[in-house]
Structures are given as C-alpha cells and as structure tokens.
Amino acid sequence: MPEPSDCDRRKAAEMEPWLAQTRLVDALERGWSLHFRCQFCGASKTWHRDTMLGRASRLLSATLAQVQAKAVCPRCPGRLPILSMSGVRDPGPRAQRLRDAVIVDLLDAGLDPSALGYGWREPRGGG
C-alpha cells in the first residue's frame, strides 16, 4: 500500500469546524478526553483533565486546531495527528455546574480563570 500523501494526511487530520474552533479550556470544562493518533507510526496518546491542567495548561486558551498543529508524536517526529474527543458535546442543564467546577480546578492548579474568559459578566438586560 502506498504511503499517504501530505494532502491525504491533511484530510485525515481535518476536524469538524465546531471541534476545531473549540478551546482547550472548553474541552476541560465539558470533561472531554482528547485522543491523538500519529499518522506516521500509529502511536496514540490521550489527554485527560490532569494533562490539560498540568503540562498542557499553557495551551488552555488555544483552539483544538491550534493544539493539533503544535502536537508532535512522542515516538517519531510525526506532526498533525488525528485528533478526536470523547465526552458530551452539549452539557445542557449541567453547564453551570461544570463551569463552576472548572473555575475551582483552575484556581487549584494555580491558573487565573479570568485570563481564560471566566469571571464576572454584566447581568443580562444591562441591570
């Protein structure tokens, strides 16, 4: 079987627009796990909450497309992994509870929630 072309690799790594535009901190808030699979050697890794709050915390404000572009395979020099997620896309009525929990998690990790878009907002209606 022939080696995939660069174009084929870009197509394989392409994410749906809603996923590509999602920030890493939003994935953290929703409790997602992110799965990376190298297109060159097949190695895979998964980022859970601890990774996002730890060594990947500097990327929390980045979109998943930006995270994917920076990712390098730990086994080979391969780039542009196939990125997928597992978890609930829309938390529905649990959204505020998840939002409050991620603020606490960010503070516990020594991160500034307001730098990531969490903080006081003017009440609706101009109050």
MOJOSUL-V45484 format. One record per helix or strand of 3 or more residues. SS is the DSSP state (H for helix, E for strand). FROM is the first residue (numbers start at 1). LEN is the number of residues. If there is no record, write none. Layout:
ss:from:len
SS:FROM:LEN
SS:FROM:LEN
//
This chain:
ss:from:len
H:6:8
H:17:4
H:24:7
E:33:5
E:44:4
H:49:5
H:57:3
H:64:7
E:82:5
H:92:17
H:113:4
//
